[in-house]
């Protein structure tokens, strides 16, 4: 029996964009292909997506599928980690 990870983990993509510049970055390629944000090298925080954590049922979330945590602004990390602690 195979298990699909998408059935168990929600991808939040709270931040889209990255300043690292890896040459084979799938996130940058997808962002450009689908025109998700204008400039991938300038990460953007999507604060409204934090509401996804407000469900009562325990869940697993992927937070950094389209970014690198090291490039997040400190206030973004603090807000996300506070929300995680509340839930």
FIZA-327434 format. One record per residue (C-alpha): x, y, z. Coordinates in nm, 4 decimals. Layout:
N
+----------+----------+----------+
|     east |    north |       up |
+----------+----------+----------+
|        X |        Y |        Z |
...
+----------+----------+----------+
END
This chain:
87
+----------+----------+----------+
|     east |    north |       up |
+----------+----------+----------+
|   0.0000 |   0.0000 |   0.0000 |
|   0.1380 |   0.3400 |  -0.0937 |
|   0.0681 |   0.6591 |   0.0972 |
|   0.0578 |   0.9966 |  -0.0722 |
|   0.2262 |   1.2657 |   0.1357 |
|  -0.0210 |   1.5238 |   0.0034 |
|  -0.2947 |   1.3412 |   0.1951 |
|  -0.1179 |   1.4096 |   0.5258 |
|   0.0672 |   1.7412 |   0.4920 |
|  -0.0778 |   2.0738 |   0.3817 |
|   0.1541 |   2.3077 |   0.1965 |
|   0.1071 |   2.6598 |   0.3327 |
|   0.3773 |   2.8526 |   0.1457 |
|   0.3554 |   3.1391 |   0.3942 |
|   0.6526 |   3.3014 |   0.2248 |
|   0.7195 |   3.2859 |  -0.1466 |
|   1.0565 |   3.3958 |  -0.2723 |
|   1.4195 |   3.3452 |  -0.1787 |
|   1.7457 |   3.5365 |  -0.1738 |
|   1.9782 |   3.2326 |  -0.1805 |
|   1.9888 |   3.1917 |  -0.5603 |
|   2.0349 |   2.8156 |  -0.6037 |
|   2.0877 |   2.7487 |  -0.9784 |
|   1.8336 |   2.4643 |  -1.0025 |
|   1.5616 |   2.6026 |  -0.7751 |
|   1.2241 |   2.4451 |  -0.8566 |
|   1.0417 |   2.7092 |  -0.6504 |
|   1.1873 |   2.9963 |  -0.8548 |
|   1.1056 |   2.8146 |  -1.1790 |
|   0.7452 |   2.7486 |  -1.0700 |
|   0.7013 |   3.1059 |  -0.9499 |
|   0.8161 |   3.2425 |  -1.2839 |
|   0.6171 |   2.9893 |  -1.4836 |
|   0.2885 |   3.0545 |  -1.3034 |
|   0.3526 |   3.4263 |  -1.2296 |
|   0.2913 |   3.3770 |  -0.8561 |
|   0.4861 |   3.6879 |  -0.7488 |
|   0.6650 |   3.9525 |  -0.9520 |
|   1.0185 |   3.9137 |  -0.8143 |
|   1.1216 |   3.5794 |  -0.6616 |
|   1.4411 |   3.7343 |  -0.5221 |
|   1.2261 |   3.9566 |  -0.2945 |
|   1.0382 |   3.7176 |  -0.0616 |
|   0.6780 |   3.8028 |   0.0234 |
|   0.4916 |   3.7008 |   0.3396 |
|   0.1289 |   3.5910 |   0.3001 |
|   0.0020 |   3.6527 |   0.6515 |
|  -0.3571 |   3.5561 |   0.5699 |
|  -0.2532 |   3.1940 |   0.5227 |
|  -0.1898 |   3.1675 |   0.8986 |
|  -0.5654 |   3.1121 |   0.9359 |
|  -0.5089 |   2.7597 |   0.8065 |
|  -0.3596 |   2.6779 |   1.1487 |
|  -0.6771 |   2.7687 |   1.3354 |
|  -0.8477 |   2.4345 |   1.2819 |
|  -0.9068 |   2.2281 |   1.5947 |
|  -0.7923 |   1.9007 |   1.4413 |
|  -0.4127 |   1.8456 |   1.4663 |
|  -0.2459 |   1.8801 |   1.1271 |
|   0.0970 |   1.8783 |   0.9669 |
|   0.2049 |   2.1733 |   0.7555 |
|   0.4924 |   2.2346 |   0.5166 |
|   0.5921 |   2.5959 |   0.5757 |
|   0.8835 |   2.6537 |   0.3389 |
|   0.8105 |   2.4802 |   0.0098 |
|   0.8547 |   2.7998 |  -0.1933 |
|   1.1140 |   2.9789 |   0.0198 |
|   1.4130 |   2.9300 |   0.2477 |
|   1.3567 |   2.9895 |   0.6186 |
|   1.6954 |   3.1615 |   0.6453 |
|   1.5653 |   3.4365 |   0.4165 |
|   1.2536 |   3.5118 |   0.6203 |
|   1.2429 |   3.8431 |   0.8053 |
|   1.2686 |   3.7960 |   1.1810 |
|   0.9200 |   3.9375 |   1.2402 |
|   0.7741 |   3.6831 |   0.9944 |
|   0.9378 |   3.3951 |   1.1814 |
|   0.8216 |   3.5308 |   1.5178 |
|   0.4630 |   3.5644 |   1.3975 |
|   0.4573 |   3.2137 |   1.2485 |
|   0.6202 |   3.0498 |   1.5516 |
|   0.3787 |   3.2333 |   1.7835 |
|   0.0851 |   3.0985 |   1.5826 |
|   0.2311 |   2.7474 |   1.5969 |
|   0.2690 |   2.7734 |   1.9763 |
|  -0.0934 |   2.8898 |   2.0113 |
|  -0.2201 |   2.5857 |   1.8281 |
+----------+----------+----------+
END
